[in-house]
Amino acid sequence: MTHPLPAELAEPHLLSLLTAMGLDVEYVRAEGNTLYFLDEADTEVPVLDMLGGYGSLIFGHNHPEIVAHAQELLAAQVPVHAQFSRRAEAHRTAEAFNQAIRRETGVEEPYYAVFGNSGAEAIEIAMKHAELARRTRLDAITAEIAAHLETARAAVAAGTAELHASTDARLTEYGVDCADPGSFHSVVTALTEANEAAVGRPPLFLALSRAFHGKLTGSVQLTHNPDFRLPFGALAAQARFVPLNDPDALSKVIEAERVPLFDVALVDGAVQVVRRDLPVFAAFVVEPIQGEGGVNPVSAEFAEAIQRECAALECPVVVDEIQSGMGRTGALLASSLIGLRGDYYALAKSLGGGLAKTSVTLFRESVYESAFELMHSSTFAKDAFSTSIAHKVIQMLEADDGRAYRTAAERGARLASKLEEVKAEFPGVVKDVRGKGLFLGFEFHDQAAAVQAVLGAELPPGSFGYLISGYLLIEHRIRVAPTASAVQTLRLEPSIHLTDAEIDRFVAALRDVCTILEERDGQAFRLLFNL
């Protein structure tokens, strides 16, 4: 028996949700800040794109300079698949990154590049490297402890050393169960068993509450939203989440996870038990401005606390610039604006210029494990086409003494100023405007009570921001979306070519939405919430 095929085979459930929220539009062309779909008469309908490919379009859709470069590469028949060979364009791209990072941060130490295909993969690369580095450090510590034990054993056997009088008290203090604290052999056995149990513990990562770092097997463990993370919690290393901009909480989380290792020291003929710390945390992964969590900036003070605590732990700081980097905040790296220095940087999205699917993870030379290059590979990463596009994007950002950065800062400041005006006009509707440059969040107060009062119905959980987005698309031909883990917040990430007229058009549409919410217009509500 032949079964009929469903009408839609590419993620049909997602399409049904888009349809319910008025977002099921098929775009057929894109240019600058405009997307186009066809109406029933096959006429193009323009849509102002304030979402910018979720931060992937710092220069807009199909920028002519980037398109021309891509066409030149294709016409020249550059090799896309030439794996396991010298990839000169990848080197040039990494070199361009280093020059820009050095200019912006003052850090002279070079960064080595490992390329990937997506932001989530860049984070996975960082996680894998961080665990390799942690294991390398742990192996060195355990080898050192073994050497100290052997030295002490030889001294005791030769009669030139004995257990320190404090041994019994130390073991009790450290919670080490020892059958005979007066016996060197028994003490060594107890310490060795405790160390073996500690070394066998899986690693942990540090991340922030409301963090989003991807949805792959490893990266989803660093994503705070439990709907994304918990179903896959058994598959990879776990994270401990730290409240944003709370240095005291960071210290407490670190302290709560301390695990001891036990060493011995030979001092004046006495063998003393010494406590050391297991390297528990593989890395602290942090977005300078949280994207999916609601466009929440990390403060300079908290950045300093992260730097201080991680230095004390010898734990690398992985700065996730996937959404905030590549000029969006008025700098190559948003982290540079708050003094946060990364041991690793992860970049993607706008790195591909809106055409290539590419990412890069950068590693500071002093923390880099060269063996990693033989432990991680990708069929599609580091090809001449995508890395050449990435190189072109960096050149465009750096051109004219960084004019693109200044434009992003100026355009973002004007947009933010207009959004603040809307907030001031509708204080009961708009809760906050935040972000930096062209990475802004526009947060509404919870409207559940208003919807219930006007329509006698509740909104489906998590649907508010999407339904607002549907209304703006249907009524105003403007494309936005909420942040996935804070659906009261609209995420705004247009290109640097955003015009005053486009800003004014968007702000007028927001005023329309805010007026409907404030006046609780029942008829408009039905359209607004698609009820």
ZIPEUR-V351878 format. One record per helix or strand of 3 or more residues. SS is the DSSP state (@ for helix, = for strand). FROM is the first residue (numbers start at 1). TO is the last residue. Records with the same first field share a line. If there is no record, write none. Layout:
SS = FROM-TO  FROM-TO
//
This chain:
@ = 12-20  52-55  64-75  88-105  119-158  167-174  184-199  219-222  226-232  247-256  300-313  334-338  349-352  365-367  370-374  384-425  448-455  464-476  500-519  522-528
= = 27-32  34-38  44-49  111-116  204-208  238-242  260-267  270-277  281-286  316-320  344-347  359-364  430-436  439-444  481-483  486-492
//
